[in-house]
Amino acid sequence: MLSPAPRILITRLSALGDTVLTLPLLCALRRAYPSAQIGWVAEPAASKVLADRNDLNFLFTVEKGWLTKPGEIRRLRRALSRHKFEIVLDAQGLTKSAAAGWLSGRKHQISFARGEARELAPTLAGIHITPKSTYVAHRYLELLKPLGIENPQLEFQMPYDAVAHQAIAQRVPAIASGRYAVLNVGAGWYSKTWIPERFGEVAADLFMRDELRSVLLWGSETEHDYAHQAAQAANSVAPGSVSVLPKLSIAEMKETIRHARLLISGDTGPLHFGVALDTPTISLFGVTKAEYYSPSQGIHRTVQNVYDPLSCRKRRKAGNEAMQAIQTEDVLAQVDILLNMRHSKAA
């Protein structure tokens, strides 16, 4: 199927966390075919995750909603067709990702079978994979089977950004100290958010028992409010135990998580950064199934007391009752396990 120096396109357009979880696909391709010319189509936010990759030859950035914009469709088609891609790996499995692959003029398009892939994605792909793995990152790697890549190593290879690390360390004393925990108080959906005051209780406990200060990570203005609620709860018990981070770039967020002793987060982008960066993580799950999105072993621990098996559309609009079932003590029990491990960051 492949030429001696294959030209391969990955289509994963959106979602920061899912973009991180797709990185092992890129790493495995580069390891198996060092001379390959590899491209990736992504929307602006996801492109920032990929901008510093030296194992990626081409990065094509498309506007969000590009399929409704004829000019953007023409621009992408021209950009892709110049490179004569042979293979498309559609890791997202939606119409927008499948259409981007189709526009490249590829010879072969690989995606998941219907049910795993949705909308027009299975129709536009000629080769379909029914994944057998549970963890999403491993499922993406199964797209490589038609290329003769069997059981590839799970690796992310996130490049270090010294400039971003220095920039945030200069602004936040706890980060400059190198001894801190990151508590990510938000999530893309309300149904995935934990109670801010419980984050505050965890932060106070980390400070009083382990002399570990916490920094609170947030994205939207709503999450900024959550962070201040958590900070107020923590500092009322243990003054000076926590601080709210300023608005961070993706590069600054990555380096903040990389150098942390611990990350606690719901099922959202920063959690997957933590796993990719080999930072000890505690992931909190409610309406999404933990075994799909968390490795849940070694330095990566998971808390899920209730799983609410709703459809994707219903999960987006649900309340956070499943997350409320997670008690502060459940999280602190996992904190004790991680901080007692012999790990360079948890020490």
N, C-alpha and C positions, 0 to 999 in steps of 0.2 A: 504493500500500500504506500510506502514512503520512499521518497528519493534519498540519496546519500546525505543531503543537507536539507531536511524537511522544513517546510514553511507552515507553521502551525499557529492558529488563532484561537485564543480563549475568549469566550463571551460571558462575562459576569459583570453586569452593568452597575448594580446598586447594592446597598446595605454594607456598611463598614465591616460588621462582624462577619458576614458571609464572604466578603472579599478576603478577609484574613484567613478564613477557613478554606478558601480556594487556593491559597498560596502553595500548599504542598503539591498541588497539581503542576504548578510552574516549576518548582524545585525538582520534581521527579522527571519532568520533561528535559530539563537542562542536564540533569545527571545522566539520563539515558542517551540523549542526543546532544553532545556538547557543541556541535556545529550547526544546530538548528537555528532558524530565524523565527523567533516567537513574538507574536503580537497579542495585545489584550485590548478589548473594547470596554470602556467604563464611563459612567457618568462622573461629573466633577468631584463629588465628595469621595467616591471610591478611588478616583484617579490619584488623589493625594496619598493614599496608602501605597500606591505603586510607583510614585514619581522617582524614588531613589533606588529602584531595583536595577542592579547591574546585570541580572540574568534575564532581563526583558529587553528585546531589541526595539520594539515599537509599542507605543501607548497611544491609543486613539480615544480621545475624549469627546463624548457626545452630550448634548444638552439633555436635561431631564425632559421627558415627553417628546423626544426627538421624532418618534413615529408619526406625530401629528403635524410635523413641520416639513413640507416638501423640500425646502432649501437645505435643511439639515440632512435629510435622507440622501439628497444628491451629493452633498459634501462628503458624507461618510462613504458612500459607494465609490466615489473617485479615489478617496484616500486608501481604501482597502484594496481596490482592484489593481492598483499599481504594484502591489506586493505579491500577487498571484499565490495566495495561500492555498495549500493542498488540503489541509485538514482543519476543521473547526471543532473545538470541544466546547459545547454549550453547557456550562456548569449550572446556569441559572434555571434553564428549562421553562422560560416564559416566551411569549410572542416577541417581546422587544429584543431579547437576547438571541433568539433563533433567527429573527429577521436580520439582525446585524451580521450573523454568520452567513446567511443566504446572500446578502448583498456583496460579500467578498468574492463571489464566483467560485467558491471552493469546489473541490472534487468530491469530498466526503464530509459529512456532518454527523457528529456523534453526540447524542443526548440520552437522557433517561427515557425509559418506557413510560407510556401514558399512566398517569397516577402519580408517578414521581415528577415527571414533566407535565406542564399544563398548557392550556390554550392551544396555540398553533405549533408549539415547540416539537412535539412528536411527529407532526405531519411534515415539518421542514427538515427533519433529520432522517437520514437513510439508515443509520446504525443506532440501535437502541440497547441500552444497558439496564438490566434490572438489578439494582445493587443488593448485596447480601449483608453488608456491614451495618452497624448501628450508628456509630459516631459519624456525623455529617462529613467531617474532613476525610475520613476513610471512604465514605461513599463517593465523594468527588474523585478520589484516586482510582476508583473502579472504571471511570471513563477511559482510562489508559489501556485497558485490556486489549481492545482491538489493535493497538499499536505494539503489542507484544511486551508491554511493561506489566509484569506480574508482581504483586506484593511489594510495591515500592516503599521506601522509608518515609515515615511521616516527619517532615521537617519544614520549618517556616523561613528560616534565615532572614530575620528582620535586621536590616543594616542599622548600625549605630549612628545617630545624628548628634555629633558633639556640639554643634552650634545651638541646636534646640535645647539640649540638656543644660548648657551653660546659661542660656537665656532664662529658663524657668528657675534654675538654681539661684540666680541673682535676684529673683523676685520673691522667692519663697524660702525662708531660712530653714524650714524643716527638710526641704529637698536638698539644700546645700549640705546639711548635716549627714545625709546618706542613711539615716535611720528613721524610717517612717512607714506608715501603712496608708494605702489609698482606699477610701471608701467611695464607691460610685453610687450616688443616691438616686439616680434617674434610670429611665429606660425608654425605649421608643414608644411603648404602649403603657398606659396606666395600669393595665392588668399585670404587668411585670414588675411594678414598683413595690418595694418594701416600705414599711412605716418609718418616716424620717426619725422619729424619736427613738426607735430601736437601733438605728444606726448610731445615734448619739450615745445610747447606753453601751454599745460595743466599743465606741471610741473612748469613753471614759474608763472602761475596764482595761483596755489596752494600755492606757496611760498609767493607771494606778497599779496594775499588777506587773506590767512588763516594761514600763517607762518608754513606751512606744507612742509617739505622737501620730495623729492621723491628719491627712489632708482630704478634703471632700471634693470630689470630682462631679461636675455637672455639665450639661450641654445647653438646654433651653432655659428660658426665663422661669418656667414652672419648676424645672429642676434646681435652678438657683434658689428659689424659695424653699424647696425641700432641704437644700444644703444648709441654709440658715436656720431652719427648724432643728435639724440634726445638731448643728453647732451649738445652738442655745441649750439643747438638752444635755449635751456632753459637758459644756463649760459650766453649767449650773452645778454639776456634781464634781467635776475635776477641772478647775480653771486652767486654761492654757493647754488643754489636751488635744485641741483640734483647731484647724483653720480652714476656711473656705478658699479653694483655689481661685485664681482669676480665670477669665475665659482663655482657654488654651487652643492653640492650633493642633492639628492632628499629630504633627511631629513632636510638639511639646508634650501632648498627652502620652504618646508612645514612650518617650524617654522618662516621663514621670512614673509610669507603670514599670518600666524596665528596671529602675533602680530602687523600687519599693521592696520592703521586707515582706509585704503581704498586700493582696488585693481582695476586697470583698465587693461583689457586684451581682446584680440580677442578670438575666439573660439579655445582654445587649453588647454593642461593639467593644467597649473596654474590657469586658470579660474575656473575649477571644484574643484581644491583644495580650492580656496577661498570660494566657496559655501559650501563645506563640513566643512570648519573650521569656518563658521559663520562670515566671514569677509565681511564687506560691499563691494559689487562689482559693477562695471560698465562693462558690456560685450558688445563688438563691433562685429556685425555680418554683413556678406555680402552674400557669396555664400552658406551658410548653414542657415537653417530656425531657427530663434532665439527661437521660442516656443518649439522646440524639445530639445534644449541643454541648455537653461537658464530658471530658475524658474521665473525670471522677476516679482518679487513682493517684497514688504517690503524692506529689505536692499539690495536686488539684483535687479539692474536696467539694462535695455537693450536698446541699440541704434541700430536700423536697418532701414536705409532710403531706401535701395534698396535690394530686394532679387532676386538673379539670379538663377532660378531653373534649374541648370545643373545636368547632371548625375554625380555620384561619380567620375568616371574617368575624366570627363571634368572639374569638380571642382578642382581637383588636379593640372591641367595644366593651369587653367585660369589665367588671369591677376587680379589685385586687384581693378578694376574699381568700383565694388560694395562697397568696403571699402572706396574708395576715396569720395564716396557720403556722408560720415559722416564728418561733419564739427567740428572744435574745439568747437564752441559754443554749438553744440548738446551735447557734452560730459560735458562741464562745467555746463550746465543746470542740468544734473543729479548729478554732484558733489555737487551743491548747495542743492539739495534735500537731499542727503545722509548726508552731514555734518550738516544739520539742524535737523536731526532726533535724538531722544533721544536713543542712542545706546551706549553701553559701549566703543566700539572701535571708533565710529565716533565722540565722544564727544571731 
